[in-house]
Amino acid sequence: MSRARGLTRQDWMYWVKKGVKALTYYAGLHPASLRLGEGEAAILFYHKVQRRPVGVWGEPVLDVHEFERHVAFLAREYQPVHLSELVAGLEGQTRLPRRAVALTFDDGYRNNLYLVAPILARHGIPATIFITTGLIGTDGWMWGYELEEIFSRHPPEQVCHASGDLAIIRMGSLGLSPRVLTSACVEYLKDLPHASMLDIVERLRARFPVPVNDENRFLSWDEVRELASQGFELGAHTRSHPILTRLPLAEVDRELRASRDMLEKKLGVRPRLFSYPNGATSPEVTALVSRYFQAAVTTRSGLCTRESGLLKLPRIGAPVPVSELAFELVWRLTP
């Protein structure tokens, strides 16, 4: 409940920070001497790029025009490399380029091929995409986005009541805006054991079926192969995208092995890179990942150095405005 209420608070510092970030970018206050020191590198992570600049609730989202600004900025100011090249540099196998940055995309959305790939090709920038193998070639949803659609189409209190979960029903009675209520429910569900979360999501899915839309549709296997032919590096992102710390370790092992083996079967190459769903790991999960992959990325914010563990590499979540992206990379601050 406190999390739900906290999401409604207006934080004036948020707007101050946004203004400072915009000022440093548009005033050119990002000298090269402050960008990524020797032996440092940055990994950026994205999910999808959209045609429209606003999301379900009218909030700013990363569209093709702003993404092109991201890419132009990175091509001009940094040295974009494949994630495998960055990993080799961190291992000391090769020399890490100065101001090295790797672009990564999680999940496997179809718009990565039709919207992202042409922009990257125009600027000569490589990227790595992490594939959720069980969703490729299906009409399935990533459940968080599916809940957004459900809450945006139906009375929120009705949706909450249909969940059958007392905490969600209680949140639905607090008078929160649909956007805040959706965020609170998603965060609550992420904290549940995986089986419990699935029960609730399946209950809502059956009651409020929503066909997947174009911006949330996943690639087919032919489209995955097309990305590979265009130079995208492919990594694994589990079979069904569970939060691995919410699973028994035997199930974690099955998810890891199944995703690796499916990628090898479909593409003819065994993947060496992995991305933790939701960025979550633990010592036990990381130990299992080490059986199947050379390196793995989290969502823990920060720069990579040679002291970074290859199986828990930090990444910087790419914000929407290019001014904030520039600020993150130069000043090493998080939003």
C-alpha positions in Angstrom: 0.0 0.0 0.0 2.8 2.4 0.8 4.4 1.8 -2.6 1.1 2.6 -4.3 0.7 5.8 -2.4 4.4 6.7 -3.0 3.9 6.5 -6.7 1.4 9.4 -6.5 3.7 11.9 -4.8 5.0 14.8 -7.0 8.7 15.1 -6.6 9.9 18.6 -7.7 13.5 17.4 -7.7 12.6 15.2 -10.7 11.8 18.3 -12.8 14.9 20.1 -11.5 17.1 17.1 -12.6 15.4 17.0 -16.0 16.1 20.7 -16.5 19.8 20.3 -15.5 20.2 17.3 -17.8 18.7 19.2 -20.7 20.9 22.2 -20.0 24.1 20.2 -20.0 23.3 18.6 -23.3 22.0 21.6 -25.3 24.7 23.9 -23.9 27.4 21.4 -24.9 28.6 20.9 -21.3 29.9 17.4 -21.8 33.7 17.7 -22.5 35.4 14.6 -23.8 37.7 14.4 -20.8 34.7 13.6 -18.6 33.5 10.7 -20.8 34.3 7.1 -19.8 37.8 6.9 -18.5 40.5 4.4 -19.4 39.2 0.8 -18.9 35.6 1.9 -18.5 32.7 1.1 -20.8 29.0 1.5 -20.8 26.2 -0.9 -21.7 22.9 0.6 -22.6 19.7 -1.3 -22.5 16.5 -0.8 -24.5 13.4 -2.9 -25.1 11.4 -1.5 -28.0 11.1 1.6 -30.1 7.7 2.8 -31.1 6.2 4.8 -34.0 4.3 7.2 -31.7 5.9 9.3 -29.1 3.4 8.6 -26.3 2.3 5.4 -24.6 -1.0 4.0 -23.3 -1.4 6.7 -20.7 -0.1 9.6 -22.8 3.4 9.3 -21.2 6.5 10.0 -23.3 8.0 6.8 -24.8 11.0 6.2 -27.0 9.9 6.7 -30.6 11.8 6.4 -33.9 12.7 10.1 -34.1 14.1 10.3 -30.6 15.9 6.9 -31.0 17.6 8.3 -34.1 18.9 11.2 -32.0 20.2 8.6 -29.5 22.0 6.8 -32.2 23.4 9.9 -33.9 24.7 11.1 -30.6 26.4 7.8 -29.7 27.9 7.5 -33.2 29.4 11.0 -32.9 30.6 10.9 -29.3 31.4 7.3 -28.5 32.7 4.1 -29.9 29.8 1.6 -30.3 30.8 -2.0 -30.2 29.1 -5.4 -30.0 28.7 -6.6 -26.4 31.0 -9.5 -27.1 33.8 -7.1 -28.0 33.2 -5.1 -24.8 33.3 -8.4 -22.8 36.6 -9.4 -24.5 38.0 -6.0 -23.6 37.0 -6.4 -20.0 38.6 -9.8 -19.9 41.8 -8.4 -21.3 41.7 -10.5 -24.4 41.6 -7.3 -26.6 42.2 -3.7 -26.1 39.0 -2.0 -24.9 38.3 1.0 -27.2 38.1 4.4 -25.5 34.5 5.5 -24.8 33.2 2.0 -25.7 29.5 1.6 -25.5 27.3 -1.4 -26.3 23.7 -1.2 -27.2 21.5 -4.1 -26.0 17.8 -4.8 -26.6 15.8 -7.2 -24.3 13.0 -9.5 -25.1 12.8 -9.8 -28.9 10.2 -7.4 -30.2 9.4 -7.3 -33.9 9.9 -3.6 -34.0 13.6 -4.2 -33.3 13.8 -5.5 -36.9 11.5 -3.0 -38.7 12.2 0.2 -36.7 15.5 -0.2 -34.8 17.6 -2.1 -37.4 17.3 0.5 -40.2 18.3 3.4 -37.9 21.4 1.5 -36.6 22.4 0.5 -40.1 22.3 4.2 -41.3 24.7 5.1 -38.5 26.9 1.9 -38.7 26.2 1.0 -35.1 26.1 -2.7 -33.9 23.8 -4.1 -31.3 23.0 -7.2 -29.3 19.4 -8.5 -28.8 18.4 -10.9 -26.0 15.7 -13.3 -27.1 12.9 -14.8 -25.0 12.7 -18.0 -27.0 9.3 -19.2 -25.8 7.6 -16.0 -27.1 9.2 -16.0 -30.6 6.7 -16.7 -33.3 3.7 -16.5 -31.0 0.9 -14.0 -30.3 2.0 -13.9 -26.7 2.4 -10.8 -24.5 5.0 -9.6 -22.1 2.6 -9.7 -19.1 3.4 -6.2 -17.8 2.5 -4.5 -21.0 -0.6 -6.8 -21.3 -1.8 -5.5 -17.9 -1.3 -1.9 -19.1 -3.7 -2.6 -22.0 -6.2 -4.3 -19.7 -6.2 -1.5 -17.2 -6.5 1.1 -19.9 -9.6 -0.6 -21.5 -11.6 -1.6 -18.4 -12.7 0.0 -15.1 -9.7 -0.4 -12.8 -11.7 -1.4 -9.8 -13.3 -4.1 -11.9 -9.9 -5.4 -13.0 -8.6 -5.4 -9.5 -11.6 -7.3 -8.2 -11.2 -9.9 -11.0 -7.7 -10.6 -9.9 -8.9 -12.4 -6.8 -5.9 -11.1 -4.8 -6.7 -9.2 -1.6 -3.8 -6.8 -1.9 -4.7 -5.9 -5.5 -8.3 -5.5 -4.6 -7.3 -3.1 -1.8 -5.1 -1.1 -4.2 -8.1 -0.8 -6.5 -10.0 0.9 -3.7 -7.5 3.7 -3.0 -8.6 6.0 -5.8 -5.3 5.9 -7.6 -5.1 7.0 -11.2 -5.2 4.0 -13.7 -1.5 4.6 -14.6 -0.3 4.6 -11.0 -2.5 1.7 -10.1 -1.2 -0.4 -13.0 2.4 0.4 -11.9 1.7 -0.5 -8.3 0.1 -3.8 -9.4 2.9 -4.8 -11.7 5.5 -4.1 -9.0 3.5 -6.1 -6.5 3.2 -9.0 -8.8 7.0 -9.0 -9.5 7.5 -9.6 -5.8 5.4 -12.7 -5.7 6.6 -16.3 -6.3 6.4 -16.9 -10.0 3.6 -19.5 -9.8 1.4 -17.1 -7.8 2.1 -14.2 -10.2 1.1 -16.5 -13.2 -2.1 -17.5 -11.5 -3.2 -13.9 -11.1 -2.1 -12.9 -14.6 -3.8 -15.9 -16.2 -7.0 -15.1 -14.3 -7.0 -11.5 -15.7 -6.0 -12.7 -19.1 -9.0 -15.1 -19.3 -11.4 -12.4 -18.0 -10.1 -9.6 -20.2 -8.5 -11.0 -23.4 -6.5 -8.4 -25.4 -5.0 -9.4 -28.7 -1.4 -8.4 -29.0 -0.8 -5.2 -30.9 2.0 -4.4 -33.3 4.2 -2.5 -30.9 4.2 -5.5 -28.5 4.4 -8.3 -31.0 7.4 -10.6 -31.0 9.7 -11.6 -33.8 9.3 -14.8 -35.8 12.2 -17.2 -36.1 12.7 -16.1 -39.7 12.9 -12.5 -38.5 15.4 -13.4 -35.8 17.6 -14.9 -38.5 17.2 -11.8 -40.5 18.5 -9.7 -37.6 21.4 -12.1 -37.3 22.1 -11.7 -41.1 22.2 -7.9 -40.6 24.9 -8.2 -38.0 22.9 -8.2 -34.7 24.5 -10.3 -32.0 22.1 -12.7 -30.4 21.9 -13.7 -26.7 19.5 -15.6 -24.5 16.8 -14.1 -22.2 15.3 -17.3 -20.8 12.5 -19.3 -22.4 9.4 -17.6 -20.7 10.9 -14.5 -19.0 10.3 -15.4 -15.3 12.1 -13.4 -12.6 14.7 -16.0 -11.9 15.0 -15.2 -8.2 11.3 -16.1 -7.8 11.8 -19.7 -9.2 13.1 -22.9 -7.6 16.7 -23.4 -8.8 15.7 -26.5 -10.8 13.3 -24.4 -12.9 15.9 -21.7 -13.3 18.2 -24.4 -14.8 15.5 -25.5 -17.2 14.8 -22.0 -18.3 18.5 -21.3 -19.0 19.2 -24.5 -20.8 16.0 -24.4 -22.9 16.7 -20.9 -24.1 20.4 -21.6 -24.9 19.5 -24.9 -26.7 16.6 -23.4 -28.7 18.8 -20.5 -30.0 21.5 -23.0 -31.0 18.9 -25.2 -32.8 17.3 -22.3 -34.7 20.5 -20.3 -35.5 23.2 -22.9 -35.6 25.4 -21.0 -33.1 25.5 -21.5 -29.3 24.9 -18.1 -27.6 27.5 -17.0 -25.0 25.6 -13.9 -23.7 22.6 -13.8 -21.3 20.3 -11.1 -19.9 18.6 -11.6 -16.6 14.8 -11.0 -16.9 14.0 -7.8 -14.9 17.7 -7.7 -14.1 17.3 -10.0 -11.1 19.8 -12.5 -9.9 21.3 -14.0 -6.8 24.5 -15.9 -6.0 22.7 -19.2 -6.7 21.2 -18.0 -10.0 24.5 -16.5 -11.2 26.2 -19.8 -10.5 23.7 -21.6 -12.7 24.1 -19.0 -15.4 27.9 -19.6 -15.4 27.2 -23.2 -16.5 25.7 -22.0 -19.8 27.0 -18.5 -20.6 30.3 -16.6 -20.7 28.8 -13.2 -19.6 25.5 -11.9 -18.4 24.0 -8.4 -18.0 21.8 -7.0 -15.2 19.7 -3.8 -14.9 22.0 -2.6 -12.1 23.0 0.9 -13.1 26.6 1.8 -13.6 29.7 1.6 -15.8 31.6 -1.6 -16.6 35.3 -1.9 -15.6 37.7 -4.8 -15.5 36.7 -5.3 -11.9 33.1 -5.9 -12.9 32.1 -9.5 -12.7 31.3 -10.8 -16.2 28.2 -12.6 -15.0 26.7 -9.5 -13.3 27.6 -6.6 -15.7 25.8 -3.3 -15.0 23.8 -1.5 -17.7 22.4 2.0 -18.0 18.7 2.1 -18.9 18.3 4.4 -21.8 16.0 7.3 -20.9 13.7 8.8 -23.5 15.2 12.2 -24.2 18.7 12.2 -25.8 19.7 15.0 -23.4 19.2 12.6 -20.4 21.1 9.9 -22.2 24.1 12.3 -22.6 23.9 13.3 -19.0 23.9 9.6 -17.8 26.9 8.8 -19.8 28.9 11.9 -19.0 28.2 12.4 -15.4 27.5 8.8 -14.4 24.4 9.7 -12.5 21.1 7.8 -12.4 17.7 9.4 -12.8 
